[in-house]
Amino acid sequence: MSGVGHNSGEVIAADQLRLLVERIERLEEEKKGITDDIKDVYGEAKSTGFDTKTMRNIVRLRKMEKHHRDEAEMLLETYKAALGL
């Protein structure tokens, strides 16, 4: 992107932008690969008899801090009791 009418700052900024966009594109491709790998693991779990919906809930709960998990579980129990479940 060099040429008449462009100063070196614009060229450097364009080069930096291109490099950043290329990094993002590589990371997006890696993310897609990881997502595919996770789907494969859930598929393997399902084929061996595990309930993947429950596994997804467990993974979600394990990501939470304990006090947030406790709060969510208490709220769920409160709602269940209110609905007679």
N, CA, C and O atoms as a Tinker XYZ file with bonds, in Angstrom:
   340  protein
     1  N      0.819000   -1.186000    0.000000    73     2
     2  CA     0.000000    0.000000    0.000000    64     1     3
     3  C      0.858000    1.243000    0.000000    63     2     4     5
     4  O      0.502000    2.246000    0.617000    81     3
     5  N      1.970000    1.188000   -0.675000    73     3     6
     6  CA     2.817000    2.364000   -0.773000    64     5     7
     7  C      2.523000    3.075000   -2.063000    63     6     8     9
     8  O      1.927000    2.511000   -2.981000    81     7
     9  N      2.938000    4.302000   -2.127000    73     7    10
    10  CA     2.721000    5.044000   -3.358000    64     9    11
    11  C      2.633000    6.519000   -3.088000    63    10    12    13
    12  O      2.764000    6.974000   -1.952000    81    11
    13  N      2.414000    7.241000   -4.125000    73    11    14
    14  CA     2.318000    8.681000   -4.026000    64    13    15
    15  C      1.046000    9.030000   -3.254000    63    14    16    17
    16  O     -0.009000    8.430000   -3.463000    81    15
    17  N      1.165000   10.004000   -2.366000    73    15    18
    18  CA     0.010000   10.448000   -1.614000    64    17    19
    19  C     -0.161000    9.724000   -0.292000    63    18    20    21
    20  O     -1.044000   10.094000    0.481000    81    19
    21  N      0.641000    8.709000    0.008000    73    19    22
    22  CA     0.561000    7.991000    1.282000    64    21    23
    23  C      1.833000    8.260000    2.056000    63    22    24    25
    24  O      2.937000    8.112000    1.534000    81    23
    25  N      1.667000    8.654000    3.300000    73    23    26
    26  CA     2.876000    8.811000    4.106000    64    25    27
    27  C      3.195000    7.503000    4.800000    63    26    28    29
    28  O      2.374000    6.585000    4.822000    81    27
    29  N      4.372000    7.419000    5.356000    73    27    30
    30  CA     4.827000    6.160000    5.957000    64    29    31
    31  C      3.952000    5.753000    7.137000    63    30    32    33
    32  O      3.823000    4.560000    7.412000    81    31
    33  N      3.351000    6.703000    7.839000    73    31    34
    34  CA     2.454000    6.385000    8.954000    64    33    35
    35  C      1.231000    5.623000    8.498000    63    34    36    37
    36  O      0.784000    4.691000    9.167000    81    35
    37  N      0.684000    6.022000    7.350000    73    35    38
    38  CA    -0.488000    5.319000    6.812000    64    37    39
    39  C     -0.116000    3.911000    6.366000    63    38    40    41
    40  O     -0.893000    2.974000    6.549000    81    39
    41  N      1.074000    3.760000    5.777000    73    39    42
    42  CA     1.530000    2.440000    5.331000    64    41    43
    43  C      1.738000    1.528000    6.530000    63    42    44    45
    44  O      1.328000    0.367000    6.525000    81    43
    45  N      2.384000    2.074000    7.564000    73    43    46
    46  CA     2.613000    1.281000    8.781000    64    45    47
    47  C      1.281000    0.892000    9.402000    63    46    48    49
    48  O      1.100000   -0.258000    9.802000    81    47
    49  N      0.348000    1.831000    9.489000    73    47    50
    50  CA    -0.959000    1.535000   10.071000    64    49    51
    51  C     -1.685000    0.483000    9.241000    63    50    52    53
    52  O     -2.317000   -0.407000    9.809000    81    51
    53  N     -1.612000    0.559000    7.918000    73    51    54
    54  CA    -2.264000   -0.429000    7.059000    64    53    55
    55  C     -1.624000   -1.795000    7.233000    63    54    56    57
    56  O     -2.327000   -2.805000    7.275000    81    55
    57  N     -0.309000   -1.843000    7.333000    73    55    58
    58  CA     0.389000   -3.109000    7.550000    64    57    59
    59  C      0.003000   -3.706000    8.899000    63    58    60    61
    60  O     -0.246000   -4.907000    9.007000    81    59
    61  N     -0.046000   -2.869000    9.917000    73    59    62
    62  CA    -0.418000   -3.338000   11.252000    64    61    63
    63  C     -1.850000   -3.872000   11.243000    63    62    64    65
    64  O     -2.131000   -4.922000   11.820000    81    63
    65  N     -2.755000   -3.142000   10.583000    73    63    66
    66  CA    -4.144000   -3.574000   10.482000    64    65    67
    67  C     -4.247000   -4.921000    9.770000    63    66    68    69
    68  O     -4.978000   -5.806000   10.216000    81    67
    69  N     -3.521000   -5.076000    8.672000    73    67    70
    70  CA    -3.537000   -6.329000    7.920000    64    69    71
    71  C     -3.057000   -7.479000    8.791000    63    70    72    73
    72  O     -3.655000   -8.555000    8.783000    81    71
    73  N     -1.976000   -7.259000    9.547000    73    71    74
    74  CA    -1.440000   -8.303000   10.424000    64    73    75
    75  C     -2.436000   -8.670000   11.517000    63    74    76    77
    76  O     -2.602000   -9.846000   11.843000    81    75
    77  N     -3.094000   -7.673000   12.078000    73    75    78
    78  CA    -4.085000   -7.945000   13.123000    64    77    79
    79  C     -5.263000   -8.740000   12.564000    63    78    80    81
    80  O     -5.727000   -9.696000   13.186000    81    79
    81  N     -5.743000   -8.340000   11.389000    73    79    82
    82  CA    -6.861000   -9.058000   10.765000    64    81    83
    83  C     -6.456000  -10.498000   10.453000    63    82    84    85
    84  O     -7.247000  -11.417000   10.663000    81    83
    85  N     -5.245000  -10.706000    9.958000    73    83    86
    86  CA    -4.782000  -12.062000    9.659000    64    85    87
    87  C     -4.678000  -12.902000   10.925000    63    86    88    89
    88  O     -4.990000  -14.093000   10.909000    81    87
    89  N     -4.239000  -12.288000   12.023000    73    87    90
    90  CA    -4.186000  -13.028000   13.301000    64    89    91
    91  C     -5.578000  -13.441000   13.740000    63    90    92    93
    92  O     -5.795000  -14.573000   14.173000    81    91
    93  N     -6.523000  -12.510000   13.624000    73    91    94
    94  CA    -7.905000  -12.816000   14.007000    64    93    95
    95  C     -8.443000  -13.957000   13.147000    63    94    96    97
    96  O     -9.098000  -14.866000   13.656000    81    95
    97  N     -8.168000  -13.908000   11.857000    73    95    98
    98  CA    -8.631000  -14.967000   10.963000    64    97    99
    99  C     -8.045000  -16.321000   11.347000    63    98   100   101
   100  O     -8.750000  -17.330000   11.328000    81    99
   101  N     -6.761000  -16.351000   11.695000    73    99   102
   102  CA    -6.137000  -17.620000   12.127000    64   101   103
   103  C     -6.773000  -18.112000   13.412000    63   102   104   105
   104  O     -7.050000  -19.303000   13.552000    81   103
   105  N     -7.008000  -17.209000   14.351000    73   103   106
   106  CA    -7.620000  -17.601000   15.618000    64   105   107
   107  C     -9.050000  -18.091000   15.416000    63   106   108   109
   108  O     -9.478000  -19.045000   16.066000    81   107
   109  N     -9.792000  -17.440000   14.514000    73   107   110
   110  CA   -11.150000  -17.905000   14.205000    64   109   111
   111  C    -11.120000  -19.321000   13.643000    63   110   112   113
   112  O    -11.978000  -20.140000   13.973000    81   111
   113  N    -10.147000  -19.609000   12.804000    73   111   114
   114  CA   -10.017000  -20.953000   12.231000    64   113   115
   115  C     -9.676000  -21.967000   13.329000    63   114   116   117
   116  O    -10.212000  -23.075000   13.342000    81   115
   117  N     -8.783000  -21.582000   14.248000    73   115   118
   118  CA    -8.456000  -22.466000   15.369000    64   117   119
   119  C     -9.677000  -22.693000   16.240000    63   118   120   121
   120  O     -9.922000  -23.809000   16.699000    81   119
   121  N    -10.455000  -21.615000   16.472000    73   119   122
   122  CA   -11.659000  -21.726000   17.290000    64   121   123
   123  C    -12.642000  -22.700000   16.650000    63   122   124   125
   124  O    -13.263000  -23.502000   17.348000    81   123
   125  N    -12.790000  -22.636000   15.325000    73   123   126
   126  CA   -13.680000  -23.562000   14.621000    64   125   127
   127  C    -13.198000  -24.993000   14.818000    63   126   128   129
   128  O    -14.003000  -25.896000   15.045000    81   127
   129  N    -11.887000  -25.202000   14.733000    73   127   130
   130  CA   -11.336000  -26.539000   14.952000    64   129   131
   131  C    -11.613000  -27.045000   16.351000    63   130   132   133
   132  O    -11.960000  -28.211000   16.536000    81   131
   133  N    -11.463000  -26.176000   17.340000    73   131   134
   134  CA   -11.723000  -26.561000   18.727000    64   133   135
   135  C    -13.205000  -26.863000   18.925000    63   134   136   137
   136  O    -13.558000  -27.826000   19.604000    81   135
   137  N    -14.071000  -26.043000   18.334000    73   135   138
   138  CA   -15.511000  -26.282000   18.421000    64   137   139
   139  C    -15.863000  -27.639000   17.819000    63   138   140   141
   140  O    -16.666000  -28.384000   18.381000    81   139
   141  N    -15.268000  -27.954000   16.691000    73   139   142
   142  CA   -15.492000  -29.266000   16.070000    64   141   143
   143  C    -15.004000  -30.392000   16.975000    63   142   144   145
   144  O    -15.658000  -31.430000   17.081000    81   143
   145  N    -13.859000  -30.194000   17.626000    73   143   146
   146  CA   -13.326000  -31.202000   18.545000    64   145   147
   147  C    -14.272000  -31.419000   19.725000    63   146   148   149
   148  O    -14.497000  -32.555000   20.144000    81   147
   149  N    -14.824000  -30.330000   20.259000    73   147   150
   150  CA   -15.758000  -30.433000   21.382000    64   149   151
   151  C    -17.002000  -31.201000   20.948000    63   150   152   153
   152  O    -17.490000  -32.050000   21.694000    81   151
   153  N    -17.523000  -30.918000   19.752000    73   151   154
   154  CA   -18.681000  -31.660000   19.234000    64   153   155
   155  C    -18.366000  -33.141000   19.126000    63   154   156   157
   156  O    -19.205000  -33.986000   19.436000    81   155
   157  N    -17.144000  -33.455000   18.683000    73   155   158
   158  CA   -16.738000  -34.859000   18.579000    64   157   159
   159  C    -16.742000  -35.541000   19.939000    63   158   160   161
   160  O    -17.171000  -36.689000   20.053000    81   159
   161  N    -16.269000  -34.848000   20.972000    73   159   162
   162  CA   -16.227000  -35.427000   22.322000    64   161   163
   163  C    -17.645000  -35.666000   22.826000    63   162   164   165
   164  O    -17.932000  -36.713000   23.406000    81   163
   165  N    -18.536000  -34.692000   22.606000    73   163   166
   166  CA   -19.935000  -34.902000   23.006000    64   165   167
   167  C    -20.550000  -36.067000   22.228000    63   166   168   169
   168  O    -21.327000  -36.841000   22.787000    81   167
   169  N    -20.213000  -36.196000   20.960000    73   167   170
   170  CA   -20.700000  -37.324000   20.172000    64   169   171
   171  C    -20.208000  -38.647000   20.722000    63   170   172   173
   172  O    -20.960000  -39.619000   20.790000    81   171
   173  N    -18.946000  -38.682000   21.114000    73   171   174
   174  CA   -18.374000  -39.886000   21.723000    64   173   175
   175  C    -19.085000  -40.210000   23.032000    63   174   176   177
   176  O    -19.403000  -41.367000   23.308000    81   175
   177  N    -19.331000  -39.178000   23.835000    73   175   178
   178  CA   -20.024000  -39.382000   25.111000    64   177   179
   179  C    -21.425000  -39.942000   24.875000    63   178   180   181
   180  O    -21.865000  -40.864000   25.563000    81   179
   181  N    -22.113000  -39.372000   23.895000    73   179   182
   182  CA   -23.474000  -39.829000   23.587000    64   181   183
   183  C    -23.473000  -41.280000   23.117000    63   182   184   185
   184  O    -24.346000  -42.063000   23.490000    81   183
   185  N    -22.487000  -41.629000   22.296000    73   183   186
   186  CA   -22.430000  -42.997000   21.768000    64   185   187
   187  C    -22.113000  -44.021000   22.850000    63   186   188   189
   188  O    -22.380000  -45.210000   22.676000    81   187
   189  N    -21.542000  -43.567000   23.971000    73   187   190
   190  CA   -21.269000  -44.493000   25.074000    64   189   191
   191  C    -22.346000  -44.438000   26.149000    63   190   192   193
   192  O    -22.208000  -45.055000   27.205000    81   191
   193  N    -23.442000  -43.683000   25.874000    73   191   194
   194  CA   -24.593000  -43.715000   26.773000    64   193   195
   195  C    -24.743000  -42.527000   27.703000    63   194   196   197
   196  O    -25.682000  -42.498000   28.498000    81   195
   197  N    -23.866000  -41.559000   27.634000    73   195   198
   198  CA   -24.000000  -40.389000   28.504000    64   197   199
   199  C    -25.011000  -39.411000   27.925000    63   198   200   201
   200  O    -25.158000  -39.300000   26.708000    81   199
   201  N    -25.710000  -38.697000   28.817000    73   199   202
   202  CA   -26.667000  -37.684000   28.406000    64   201   203
   203  C    -25.898000  -36.368000   28.206000    63   202   204   205
   204  O    -25.407000  -35.769000   29.163000    81   203
   205  N    -25.805000  -35.938000   26.953000    73   203   206
   206  CA   -24.959000  -34.778000   26.643000    64   205   207
   207  C    -25.566000  -33.466000   27.134000    63   206   208   209
   208  O    -24.836000  -32.521000   27.431000    81   207
   209  N    -26.880000  -33.401000   27.220000    73   207   210
   210  CA   -27.502000  -32.178000   27.751000    64   209   211
   211  C    -27.090000  -31.983000   29.211000    63   210   212   213
   212  O    -26.768000  -30.871000   29.630000    81   211
   213  N    -27.103000  -33.060000   29.970000    73   211   214
   214  CA   -26.681000  -32.992000   31.361000    64   213   215
   215  C    -25.193000  -32.669000   31.453000    63   214   216   217
   216  O    -24.772000  -31.897000   32.314000    81   215
   217  N    -24.407000  -33.256000   30.572000    73   215   218
   218  CA   -22.967000  -32.962000   30.571000    64   217   219
   219  C    -22.718000  -31.488000   30.280000    63   218   220   221
   220  O    -21.859000  -30.867000   30.906000    81   219
   221  N    -23.467000  -30.922000   29.329000    73   219   222
   222  CA   -23.310000  -29.489000   29.019000    64   221   223
   223  C    -23.643000  -28.628000   30.242000    63   222   224   225
   224  O    -22.975000  -27.631000   30.512000    81   223
   225  N    -24.689000  -29.031000   30.977000    73   223   226
   226  CA   -25.043000  -28.310000   32.203000    64   225   227
   227  C    -23.929000  -28.402000   33.234000    63   226   228   229
   228  O    -23.617000  -27.416000   33.901000    81   227
   229  N    -23.330000  -29.577000   33.369000    73   227   230
   230  CA   -22.233000  -29.759000   34.317000    64   229   231
   231  C    -21.047000  -28.880000   33.925000    63   230   232   233
   232  O    -20.446000  -28.230000   34.781000    81   231
   233  N    -20.711000  -28.857000   32.648000    73   231   234
   234  CA   -19.601000  -28.022000   32.175000    64   233   235
   235  C    -19.893000  -26.553000   32.487000    63   234   236   237
   236  O    -19.016000  -25.819000   32.943000    81   235
   237  N    -21.141000  -26.132000   32.234000    73   235   238
   238  CA   -21.529000  -24.742000   32.525000    64   237   239
   239  C    -21.400000  -24.446000   34.013000    63   238   240   241
   240  O    -20.874000  -23.401000   34.396000    81   239
   241  N    -21.881000  -25.363000   34.858000    73   239   242
   242  CA   -21.807000  -25.161000   36.306000    64   241   243
   243  C    -20.357000  -25.111000   36.802000    63   242   244   245
   244  O    -20.023000  -24.318000   37.683000    81   243
   245  N    -19.504000  -25.961000   36.231000    73   243   246
   246  CA   -18.106000  -25.995000   36.671000    64   245   247
   247  C    -17.353000  -24.710000   36.318000    63   246   248   249
   248  O    -16.342000  -24.385000   36.942000    81   247
   249  N    -17.851000  -23.983000   35.315000    73   247   250
   250  CA   -17.227000  -22.710000   34.945000    64   249   251
   251  C    -17.554000  -21.605000   35.947000    63   250   252   253
   252  O    -16.821000  -20.623000   36.068000    81   251
   253  N    -18.666000  -21.781000   36.662000    73   251   254
   254  CA   -19.139000  -20.743000   37.579000    64   253   255
   255  C    -18.335000  -20.772000   38.878000    63   254   256   257
   256  O    -17.843000  -21.814000   39.312000    81   255
   257  N    -18.222000  -19.594000   39.478000    73   255   258
   258  CA   -17.643000  -19.536000   40.825000    64   257   259
   259  C    -18.655000  -20.151000   41.785000    63   258   260   261
   260  O    -19.860000  -20.113000   41.539000    81   259
   261  N    -18.152000  -20.720000   42.884000    73   259   262
   262  CA   -19.011000  -21.464000   43.795000    64   261   263
   263  C    -20.177000  -20.626000   44.298000    63   262   264   265
   264  O    -21.305000  -21.117000   44.332000    81   263
   265  N    -19.942000  -19.388000   44.687000    73   263   266
   266  CA   -21.037000  -18.583000   45.229000    64   265   267
   267  C    -22.102000  -18.287000   44.168000    63   266   268   269
   268  O    -23.283000  -18.188000   44.501000    81   267
   269  N    -21.712000  -18.145000   42.919000    73   267   270
   270  CA   -22.688000  -17.947000   41.846000    64   269   271
   271  C    -23.464000  -19.234000   41.590000    63   270   272   273
   272  O    -24.671000  -19.203000   41.353000    81   271
   273  N    -22.767000  -20.360000   41.638000    73   271   274
   274  CA   -23.417000  -21.656000   41.452000    64   273   275
   275  C    -24.416000  -21.914000   42.580000    63   274   276   277
   276  O    -25.539000  -22.354000   42.334000    81   275
   277  N    -24.000000  -21.638000   43.816000    73   275   278
   278  CA   -24.895000  -21.823000   44.964000    64   277   279
   279  C    -26.130000  -20.938000   44.843000    63   278   280   281
   280  O    -27.247000  -21.375000   45.121000    81   279
   281  N    -25.920000  -19.689000   44.424000    73   279   282
   282  CA   -27.035000  -18.754000   44.256000    64   281   283
   283  C    -28.004000  -19.240000   43.180000    63   282   284   285
   284  O    -29.219000  -19.178000   43.368000    81   283
   285  N    -27.476000  -19.722000   42.059000    73   283   286
   286  CA   -28.321000  -20.221000   40.971000    64   285   287
   287  C    -29.106000  -21.450000   41.420000    63   286   288   289
   288  O    -30.291000  -21.579000   41.112000    81   287
   289  N    -28.449000  -22.353000   42.146000    73   287   290
   290  CA   -29.127000  -23.561000   42.618000    64   289   291
   291  C    -30.214000  -23.215000   43.633000    63   290   292   293
   292  O    -31.287000  -23.818000   43.617000    81   291
   293  N    -29.946000  -22.238000   44.526000    73   291   294
   294  CA   -30.942000  -21.819000   45.509000    64   293   295
   295  C    -32.149000  -21.188000   44.800000    63   294   296   297
   296  O    -33.293000  -21.444000   45.173000    81   295
   297  N    -31.892000  -20.376000   43.792000    73   295   298
   298  CA   -32.971000  -19.744000   43.046000    64   297   299
   299  C    -33.802000  -20.794000   42.297000    63   298   300   301
   300  O    -35.029000  -20.708000   42.258000    81   299
   301  N    -33.130000  -21.778000   41.708000    73   299   302
   302  CA   -33.842000  -22.856000   41.022000    64   301   303
   303  C    -34.733000  -23.615000   42.001000    63   302   304   305
   304  O    -35.889000  -23.904000   41.690000    81   303
   305  N    -34.207000  -23.939000   43.178000    73   303   306
   306  CA   -35.007000  -24.645000   44.177000    64   305   307
   307  C    -36.204000  -23.808000   44.626000    63   306   308   309
   308  O    -37.292000  -24.343000   44.834000    81   307
   309  N    -36.009000  -22.504000   44.774000    73   307   310
   310  CA   -37.095000  -21.606000   45.161000    64   309   311
   311  C    -38.193000  -21.611000   44.096000    63   310   312   313
   312  O    -39.375000  -21.704000   44.425000    81   311
   313  N    -37.810000  -21.512000   42.840000    73   311   314
   314  CA   -38.774000  -21.521000   41.733000    64   313   315
   315  C    -39.488000  -22.870000   41.663000    63   314   316   317
   316  O    -40.700000  -22.918000   41.455000    81   315
   317  N    -38.750000  -23.960000   41.832000    73   315   318
   318  CA   -39.357000  -25.286000   41.795000    64   317   319
   319  C    -40.393000  -25.435000   42.918000    63   318   320   321
   320  O    -41.486000  -25.960000   42.705000    81   319
   321  N    -40.032000  -24.968000   44.098000    73   319   322
   322  CA   -40.959000  -25.059000   45.239000    64   321   323
   323  C    -42.204000  -24.217000   44.974000    63   322   324   325
   324  O    -43.317000  -24.634000   45.295000    81   323
   325  N    -42.021000  -23.038000   44.392000    73   323   326
   326  CA   -43.167000  -22.170000   44.101000    64   325   327
   327  C    -44.118000  -22.803000   43.084000    63   326   328   329
   328  O    -45.320000  -22.536000   43.097000    81   327
   329  N    -43.572000  -23.641000   42.205000    73   327   330
   330  CA   -44.376000  -24.287000   41.178000    64   329   331
   331  C    -44.798000  -25.708000   41.560000    63   330   332   333
   332  O    -45.447000  -26.398000   40.774000    81   331
   333  N    -44.428000  -26.141000   42.767000    73   331   334
   334  CA   -44.816000  -27.453000   43.248000    64   333   335
   335  C    -44.069000  -28.593000   42.566000    63   334   336   337
   336  O    -44.605000  -29.692000   42.426000    81   335
   337  N    -42.849000  -28.338000   42.147000    73   335   338
   338  CA   -42.055000  -29.382000   41.504000    64   337   339
   339  C    -41.175000  -30.100000   42.499000    63   338   340
   340  O    -40.437000  -31.012000   42.125000    81   339
